[in-house]
């Protein structure tokens, strides 16, 4: 997001002029972080097209789940055509692994609808599977709030033949997950890079290659990009470079894959 959206304790989207799956998942994490506060508040965008985008994303369902009922009613009243922007996959919140596993198969159809062939769609769905499994593996029994699970949103850009998928979770983050096994870690960026190297925080386990597989498949098979925001660390990996920077702190993690199809 180009502007700071947390103002005086409220999530203020009034001046936001652009939304995509990454920002949608990030907004959801901001709302989860504040949902138990008695004075929690979200200010919806002034822009009518963004309100339609939020409605098409089923953001009102997320607002109801988190107790932002007045704002959900406002969004519910927004009128959109039944087939408004079919290149959007609405927000999914999977609270449990069983929910996630049960919904994973729909992404094969989604990717095919977006323009991929069946083999591409199955490979892309496996990436979402890895990201979602990481969410549950690394936060099991250790969720910071009473909201658990992963949040998924996606969008197709047919003119660019590019698909953006964001998966977030209100969990302990990379540093919280890896610190016990690697006490020398001192920052979120270090922890993300350690995770990208195929390391796990589950002491005694040799697993941990999920993110390495995601990188390889995203970059090698789809000429794409992987970006991760966790805590206050941001790392983006492309074929020939890695970019890292300090970011505004967020609860948990957001991971995004940007993949291209023929």
Buried (B, 14 or more C-beta within 10 A) or exposed (E): BEEEBEEEEBBBBBBBEEBBBBBBBBBBBBBBBBBEEEEBBBBBBEBEEBBBBBBBBBBBBBBBBBEBEEBBEEBEEBEEEEEEEEBBBBBBBBEEBEBBBEBBEEBBEBBBEBBBEEEBBBBBBBBBBBBBBBBBBBBEEEBBBEBBBBBBBBBBBEEEBBBBBBBBBBBBBBBBBBBEBBEEBEBBBBBBBBBBEBBBBBEEEEEBBBBBEBBEBBBEBBBBBBBBBBBBBBBBBBEEEEEBEEBEEBBBBBBBBBBBBE
